[in-house]
Amino acid sequence: MKRNLSGINLDEGIPLQSEWELEHLFIPCHEEQLQQLTAWLKTGEYPLLLGGQIGCGKSSLILKAFRKTDIAPDITLHFDQAGLNLSTGDFLRIVLTGFCECALKHQVELSSFALPSEFAALAKDDWEGFITLLSPAPFSIASFNQQTQISEKLADNSSFIHKIIAVFGSLIEKKRAEPLFIFASGIDKFDTESPAYFALKDILTLLLPHKTLFEVNAVHLFNSPKALSSVEKLFLFSLTDEEVIQILTKRMGVYASVINTEMGILSQWAGGNPRQALRLLTHFETAKRNKHNNTLDSISIAIRSVNRDFFAYAKQPEPEIMQFVKDKNQMTSTELSLPGDKDTARLALYGNWFFITDYAENGNWPAKVNPLIKRHFNFNGIVEEPEIKILRHYAETLGISSQGLSFNLTSQTGERETGDKLFADYLSMNLERPLSSNLSEIFDILSAALLSKSRSDRVMIAYKDASIIEASRAYLFAKANSYEYQNYSHIVLSGGKDKAPLSNLLDTLTQKTELFSFQFDGSWTDEQLHSLDKLRDRLSQYQMIWWIEYDSLSKYLQYWVQLRQLFEVFILEDELLGSLSIDEIKGDLEFIEELVESQHSAEANVFNNLKHVLEYLLQVKGAE
């Protein structure tokens, strides 16, 4: 993603990675934890669990600590990005790959081992070939099938592989004459109640004899394997509003002073979560580009949009749990440690329904309800919340009364409603279900972000009428290339038993394409949906549009707690025709045709795609 030295730098709150980003965009909000982590990197000898909620800044803080100390892991294990089947064999393959690569790098003597011939039909000493099969680059469907076969063999011989990994670790440390430093990344993507995490827990114990940094979600600190229960823990809490404003100010660069008041309001709705704050800011800036939106409209659109992206169709925790947090401003260790079904406090913590704000006192963890989701619940004794109060005050300073805000004071039943009631409804409308949009409205939003070479954004577009998909896709691609030329690729990902949609997706992403379009088809299994959720960080570098049938999306989003952090969600209206006309498309075609000089130009792309749109409109509207 391109960055601006002193201008605006907006994204979905993805981890900072490059040296420039860490130098210019990193805000040391978790200063105490950063100091503790750097001290551990320099002098620590035993494992460390670093935990925090989704979007709290774990990955950025870890990378900052690596750069600050100039200490890099000897082995980095990406349990989220390198896994495909989320099985015992898959996790063993990830760990074995890391240890084999490290052993070769340090020229450890491996002549007494025969893994390449035993598991891959290679020569006994062909360790490089074995590593290539374990973790191929580039990825392909053929290599995926080979990976799957090897993983199954590793699972069948898991006890033997456990011993091999232990021996390799000892040999590497003996060769280097210093402790082996391992970074176990991506564990935070695993729900503690999922079968995948159950399989992963035993694998993690293999890393305990070494200096291992475990990157986990906050919920794992309350439900770690018994072997990890005594490991030192470091917790990243939610931020203060002032710290959130620092982050937003840094991202706005020289333009921050223009929206100082608005950033203060957005910080109230961020709940102390950096990613949530950045998503609010991004949606706010996008909404401002619509000349029909006043500033307050743009803030309200941002609030509803982030709620839609993060919580539409999500599995909700029990109202009693949320009421407890609301009333007590805390959560008990007992509740967080209780096993059970999906309505426990663990679900609420893992899904960011509430945020932990500080260390526990007497077993009680200070906490607050996420401001975005308060309207999902009918809290008892509800009073005006601070984020509502500050927004109301802002409206009044703009000369907009609590009975304004661009909506009609007459309710759908024809009765007059109070300004307070309408104000609350205005903010909370469509929290349970995403807003529907016509194609032109979706394009207006996408054109500023997704359809630009300087961005790497992703959207899900849910459709109800499959017959309009081809025309919709053609229209978006045509409009995209009217801004700047981008090549694109579109494929159908078929899920279901005996299907391999993830390998097809990853294989497609190896192509040199600027915009990827995927249409989801078939009956995706629970395992496939869970597996895709864990690939969040692996997908963050690509521009993508996902087309998903409306009823399927409501199911899929329940599995994609992590993945939805990267995507904006749109619902395409049933009726495409309301936003497009034959005459308009014909006019565009006549204009573009005169500009076409080459079939490999932006103009040619626009022309060819608009032809598809016209054919659709003529077919459907021609007889009208």
ZAMARGU-4260 file (C-alpha; in steps of 0.2 Angstrom, whole numbers, plus 5000, padded with zeros to 4 digits):
<rodrens>
0) 5000/5000/5000 | 5007/5017/4995 | 5009/5029/5010 | 5010/5048/5010 | 5024/5056/5020
5) 5014/5070/5027 | 4997/5068/5020 | 4982/5056/5024 | 4986/5037/5027 | 4970/5027/5029
10) 4967/5009/5029 | 4957/4996/5038 | 4968/4996/5053 | 4979/4982/5046 | 4996/4979/5056
15) 5010/4991/5052 | 5024/4982/5043 | 5036/4992/5034 | 5051/5001/5042 | 5043/5018/5036
20) 5026/5014/5043 | 5033/5009/5060 | 5044/5025/5060 | 5030/5037/5055 | 5013/5030/5059
25) 5017/5020/5075 | 5010/5028/5091 | 5018/5021/5107 | 5001/5019/5116 | 5006/5003/5125
30) 5022/5010/5131 | 5023/4999/5147 | 5020/4983/5137 | 5032/4988/5124 | 5046/4991/5137
35) 5042/4974/5145 | 5042/4965/5128 | 5059/4973/5123 | 5066/4968/5140 | 5060/4950/5137
40) 5068/4950/5120 | 5085/4955/5127 | 5086/4945/5142 | 5071/4933/5143 | 5074/4914/5143
45) 5057/4907/5145 | 5041/4908/5134 | 5029/4923/5135 | 5011/4925/5130 | 5007/4942/5122
50) 4988/4944/5121 | 4975/4957/5117 | 4958/4958/5108 | 4956/4959/5089 | 4963/4975/5082
55) 4971/4981/5098 | 4988/4983/5090 | 4997/4966/5094 | 5006/4963/5078 | 5012/4981/5076
60) 5019/4982/5094 | 5028/4965/5091 | 5036/4971/5075 | 5040/4988/5083 | 5049/4978/5097
65) 5059/4968/5084 | 5065/4983/5075 | 5069/4993/5092 | 5080/4979/5098 | 5086/4973/5081
70) 5082/4955/5087 | 5073/4944/5075 | 5066/4926/5078 | 5076/4911/5073 | 5059/4903/5068
75) 5043/4911/5064 | 5028/4900/5063 | 5012/4907/5055 | 4998/4896/5061 | 4985/4907/5053
80) 4993/4910/5036 | 5002/4893/5033 | 4988/4882/5038 | 4974/4876/5026 | 4966/4861/5034
85) 4967/4866/5052 | 4971/4849/5057 | 4984/4841/5068 | 4994/4836/5053 | 4994/4853/5046
90) 5000/4861/5062 | 5014/4848/5064 | 5019/4852/5046 | 5020/4871/5050 | 5031/4867/5065
95) 5042/4854/5056 | 5045/4866/5042 | 5051/4880/5053 | 5063/4868/5063 | 5070/4860/5047
100) 5073/4877/5039 | 5082/4883/5054 | 5093/4867/5055 | 5098/4869/5037 | 5102/4888/5040
105) 5114/4884/5054 | 5121/4868/5046 | 5115/4856/5059 | 5121/4838/5055 | 5105/4829/5049
110) 5113/4813/5041 | 5105/4802/5054 | 5088/4807/5050 | 5078/4801/5034 | 5062/4811/5034
115) 5063/4816/5016 | 5063/4798/5010 | 5051/4792/5024 | 5037/4805/5021 | 5040/4812/5003
120) 5048/4798/4993 | 5064/4809/4991 | 5082/4805/4993 | 5087/4803/5011 | 5097/4819/5011
125) 5086/4830/5001 | 5081/4842/5014 | 5078/4857/5003 | 5066/4847/4992 | 5057/4841/5008
130) 5055/4859/5014 | 5049/4864/4997 | 5035/4850/4998 | 5031/4855/5016 | 5029/4874/5012
135) 5029/4877/4993 | 5032/4893/4984 | 5024/4898/4973 | 5008/4889/4979 | 4998/4878/4967
140) 4984/4866/4967 | 4996/4852/4964 | 5007/4857/4979 | 4992/4859/4990 | 4988/4840/4986
145) 5005/4836/4991 | 5004/4846/5006 | 4988/4837/5011 | 4996/4820/5009 | 5011/4824/5019
150) 5001/4832/5033 | 4991/4816/5034 | 5007/4805/5036 | 5013/4817/5049 | 4997/4815/5059
155) 4998/4796/5058 | 5015/4797/5065 | 5012/4812/5077 | 5022/4804/5092 | 5037/4802/5081
160) 5036/4819/5074 | 5035/4826/5092 | 5051/4818/5096 | 5059/4824/5080 | 5055/4842/5083
165) 5062/4841/5101 | 5078/4833/5095 | 5080/4846/5081 | 5077/4860/5094 | 5091/4853/5105
170) 5103/4851/5090 | 5100/4869/5084 | 5103/4876/5102 | 5119/4866/5104 | 5125/4871/5087
175) 5121/4890/5091 | 5126/4889/5109 | 5111/4900/5113 | 5093/4898/5116 | 5082/4896/5101
180) 5070/4911/5099 | 5053/4906/5091 | 5039/4917/5086 | 5022/4908/5086 | 5011/4920/5076
185) 4992/4919/5072 | 4986/4909/5087 | 4975/4924/5090 | 4964/4920/5075 | 4958/4904/5084
190) 4942/4903/5094 | 4945/4894/5110 | 4930/4883/5107 | 4934/4878/5090 | 4940/4860/5085
195) 4955/4868/5077 | 4961/4876/5093 | 4959/4859/5102 | 4971/4852/5089 | 4983/4866/5090
200) 4985/4866/5109 | 4995/4850/5109 | 5006/4857/5096 | 5010/4873/5106 | 5017/4862/5120
205) 5031/4857/5108 | 5037/4875/5109 | 5038/4877/5128 | 5056/4871/5130 | 5062/4886/5120
210) 5061/4905/5121 | 5044/4907/5112 | 5033/4922/5110 | 5015/4916/5108 | 5004/4929/5099
215) 4986/4926/5106 | 4969/4934/5108 | 4964/4940/5125 | 4952/4926/5127 | 4967/4913/5126
220) 4974/4921/5142 | 4959/4914/5151 | 4958/4897/5142 | 4976/4892/5138 | 4981/4874/5138
225) 4986/4867/5155 | 5005/4867/5150 | 5004/4886/5146 | 4995/4891/5162 | 5011/4895/5171
230) 5018/4905/5156 | 5021/4923/5159 | 5008/4934/5151 | 5007/4952/5144 | 4991/4960/5141
235) 4987/4974/5129 | 4971/4983/5135 | 4960/4995/5125 | 4966/5013/5124 | 4960/5029/5131
240) 4951/5042/5120 | 4966/5053/5120 | 4977/5039/5113 | 4965/5035/5100 | 4965/5053/5095
245) 4984/5053/5093 | 4982/5038/5081 | 4969/5047/5071 | 4979/5063/5071 | 4994/5054/5064
250) 4984/5046/5050 | 4977/5062/5045 | 4994/5071/5044 | 4993/5089/5040 | 4975/5088/5037
255) 4971/5083/5055 | 4967/5101/5062 | 4953/5102/5049 | 4943/5088/5058 | 4949/5090/5076
260) 4931/5090/5083 | 4926/5075/5072 | 4940/5065/5077 | 4936/5067/5095 | 4918/5061/5092
265) 4925/5046/5082 | 4936/5042/5096 | 4921/5040/5108 | 4914/5027/5096 | 4930/5017/5094
270) 4929/5010/5112 | 4948/5012/5113 | 4951/4999/5099 | 4964/5006/5086 | 4957/4996/5071
275) 4939/5001/5075 | 4945/5019/5076 | 4954/5018/5059 | 4939/5010/5051 | 4928/5024/5058
280) 4939/5037/5051 | 4941/5029/5034 | 4922/5027/5032 | 4920/5045/5038 | 4932/5052/5025
285) 4923/5041/5012 | 4906/5047/5016 | 4912/5066/5016 | 4916/5064/4997 | 4897/5062/4994
290) 4891/5081/4992 | 4874/5076/4999 | 4881/5071/5016 | 4884/5085/5029 | 4897/5082/5042
295) 4885/5074/5054 | 4878/5063/5041 | 4896/5057/5037 | 4899/5053/5056 | 4883/5043/5057
300) 4886/5034/5041 | 4904/5029/5048 | 4896/5022/5064 | 4883/5012/5055 | 4896/5006/5042
305) 4908/4999/5054 | 4894/4991/5064 | 4889/4983/5048 | 4906/4977/5044 | 4910/4970/5061
310) 4894/4964/5068 | 4881/4961/5055 | 4874/4943/5057 | 4887/4940/5071 | 4883/4927/5084
315) 4878/4938/5099 | 4882/4934/5117 | 4868/4932/5130 | 4860/4949/5134 | 4863/4945/5153
320) 4882/4945/5150 | 4882/4962/5141 | 4870/4969/5154 | 4882/4964/5168 | 4897/4973/5159
325) 4886/4988/5156 | 4880/4989/5175 | 4897/4984/5183 | 4910/4990/5171 | 4919/4974/5174
330) 4920/4956/5169 | 4924/4942/5182 | 4938/4930/5179 | 4925/4916/5183 | 4914/4921/5169
335) 4929/4922/5157 | 4935/4905/5162 | 4919/4895/5160 | 4918/4883/5146 | 4902/4880/5137
340) 4893/4885/5121 | 4894/4900/5110 | 4884/4912/5122 | 4897/4913/5135 | 4908/4928/5140
345) 4922/4921/5130 | 4912/4924/5114 | 4909/4942/5119 | 4927/4945/5123 | 4933/4936/5107
350) 4921/4945/5096 | 4925/4963/5104 | 4907/4965/5111 | 4916/4972/5126 | 4933/4978/5129
355) 4945/4975/5144 | 4953/4991/5150 | 4965/4986/5163 | 4972/4972/5174 | 4961/4963/5186
360) 4958/4968/5204 | 4952/4954/5216 | 4947/4943/5200 | 4937/4957/5192 | 4943/4964/5175
365) 4938/4982/5172 | 4928/4982/5155 | 4916/4992/5145 | 4903/4988/5132 | 4909/4992/5114
370) 4900/5008/5110 | 4895/5001/5092 | 4884/4987/5098 | 4875/4995/5113 | 4859/4997/5102
375) 4860/4978/5098 | 4854/4976/5116 | 4839/4983/5126 | 4849/4987/5141 | 4839/4990/5157
380) 4840/5007/5165 | 4849/5014/5149 | 4854/5032/5151 | 4862/5043/5137 | 4879/5036/5134
385) 4894/5048/5132 | 4896/5044/5114 | 4878/5049/5111 | 4880/5064/5121 | 4895/5071/5112
390) 4887/5068/5095 | 4871/5077/5101 | 4881/5091/5107 | 4890/5092/5090 | 4874/5092/5081
395) 4868/5107/5092 | 4885/5117/5088 | 4881/5115/5070 | 4864/5122/5072 | 4855/5105/5070
400) 4843/5101/5083 | 4840/5084/5090 | 4825/5084/5079 | 4834/5086/5063 | 4849/5076/5056
405) 4841/5074/5039 | 4827/5063/5043 | 4808/5065/5044 | 4800/5067/5061 | 4785/5058/5056
410) 4787/5039/5060 | 4782/5025/5048 | 4765/5024/5057 | 4761/5042/5054 | 4764/5047/5072
415) 4775/5061/5077 | 4790/5054/5087 | 4801/5063/5099 | 4818/5070/5093 | 4827/5059/5106
420) 4819/5043/5100 | 4822/5048/5082 | 4840/5052/5086 | 4843/5035/5093 | 4834/5027/5079
425) 4844/5037/5066 | 4861/5031/5074 | 4855/5013/5076 | 4846/5009/5060 | 4851/4993/5051
430) 4863/4988/5065 | 4856/4970/5064 | 4857/4969/5045 | 4868/4978/5032 | 4861/4992/5022
435) 4856/4989/5004 | 4864/4999/4990 | 4861/5001/4972 | 4876/4998/4961 | 4879/5017/4958
440) 4880/5020/4977 | 4892/5005/4979 | 4903/5011/4965 | 4904/5029/4973 | 4911/5021/4989
445) 4923/5009/4980 | 4930/5021/4968 | 4939/5030/4982 | 4947/5015/4989 | 4945/4998/4981
450) 4946/5003/4963 | 4963/5011/4965 | 4981/5005/4963 | 4987/5014/4978 | 4975/5004/4990
455) 4973/4986/4995 | 4955/4985/5000 | 4942/4972/5000 | 4923/4971/5000 | 4910/4958/5000
460) 4895/4961/4989 | 4880/4950/4994 | 4867/4948/4980 | 4849/4941/4980 | 4847/4940/4961
465) 4860/4929/4953 | 4855/4935/4935 | 4862/4953/4938 | 4879/4947/4944 | 4888/4947/4927
470) 4881/4964/4923 | 4885/4971/4940 | 4903/4965/4939 | 4905/4972/4921 | 4899/4989/4927
475) 4911/4990/4941 | 4926/4984/4931 | 4921/4997/4917 | 4920/5011/4930 | 4936/5006/4938
480) 4946/5007/4922 | 4938/5024/4918 | 4949/5030/4933 | 4965/5021/4929 | 4969/5005/4920
485) 4969/4989/4931 | 4969/4971/4925 | 4957/4960/4935 | 4954/4941/4937 | 4937/4933/4941
490) 4934/4915/4946 | 4921/4905/4954 | 4926/4897/4971 | 4915/4881/4974 | 4914/4875/4991
495) 4908/4859/4998 | 4913/4841/5002 | 4927/4835/4991 | 4930/4853/4985 | 4946/4863/4988
500) 4941/4881/4987 | 4955/4888/4998 | 4968/4880/4987 | 4959/4888/4972 | 4959/4905/4980
505) 4977/4905/4985 | 4982/4898/4968 | 4973/4912/4959 | 4981/4925/4970 | 4998/4920/4963
510) 4993/4928/4947 | 5000/4945/4942 | 4983/4954/4944 | 4978/4970/4952 | 4960/4966/4956
515) 4953/4949/4961 | 4935/4945/4959 | 4928/4929/4967 | 4911/4922/4966 | 4907/4910/4980
520) 4897/4895/4975 | 4891/4878/4982 | 4889/4873/5000 | 4904/4878/5010 | 4908/4866/5024
525) 4910/4873/5042 | 4929/4868/5041 | 4931/4877/5025 | 4923/4893/5032 | 4934/4892/5048
530) 4950/4889/5038 | 4946/4904/5027 | 4944/4915/5042 | 4962/4911/5048 | 4969/4917/5032
535) 4965/4936/5036 | 4983/4942/5037 | 4988/4932/5021 | 4974/4941/5011 | 4978/4958/5017
540) 4989/4963/5003 | 4976/4960/4989 | 4962/4970/4981 | 4947/4959/4981 | 4928/4959/4978
545) 4919/4944/4984 | 4902/4940/4977 | 4891/4930/4989 | 4873/4925/4989 | 4863/4935/5001
550) 4857/4920/5012 | 4874/4912/5012 | 4883/4928/5018 | 4872/4928/5034 | 4879/4911/5038
555) 4897/4914/5032 | 4899/4930/5043 | 4896/4920/5058 | 4912/4910/5055 | 4922/4925/5049
560) 4926/4934/5065 | 4943/4938/5060 | 4941/4939/5041 | 4927/4952/5042 | 4940/4964/5050
565) 4947/4966/5032 | 4931/4968/5022 | 4917/4981/5020 | 4900/4972/5017 | 4887/4978/5004
570) 4870/4971/5000 | 4866/4974/4982 | 4848/4978/4979 | 4837/4966/4969 | 4834/4979/4956
575) 4849/4985/4946 | 4839/4993/4934 | 4834/5007/4945 | 4851/5015/4945 | 4856/5011/4926
580) 4848/5016/4910 | 4850/5010/4892 | 4852/5028/4886 | 4866/5032/4899 | 4876/5016/4894
585) 4874/5019/4876 | 4880/5037/4878 | 4895/5031/4888 | 4899/5018/4874 | 4899/5031/4860
590) 4910/5042/4870 | 4923/5028/4875 | 4923/5020/4858 | 4931/5036/4851 | 4945/5035/4864
595) 4950/5016/4861 | 4967/5015/4853 | 4972/4998/4860 | 4964/4982/4866 | 4975/4983/4881
600) 4970/5000/4887 | 4959/5006/4900 | 4947/5013/4887 | 4945/4996/4879 | 4942/4988/4896
605) 4928/5001/4899 | 4921/4998/4882 | 4920/4979/4883 | 4913/4979/4900 | 4899/4992/4896
610) 4894/4981/4881 | 4890/4967/4893 | 4880/4979/4904 | 4870/4986/4888 | 4867/4968/4883
615) 4859/4964/4900 | 4849/4980/4900 | 4842/4977/4882 | 4838/4959/4887 | 4828/4964/4902
620) 4822/4981/4898 | 4821/4980/4879 | 4803/4975/4879 | 4797/4989/4891
</rodrens>
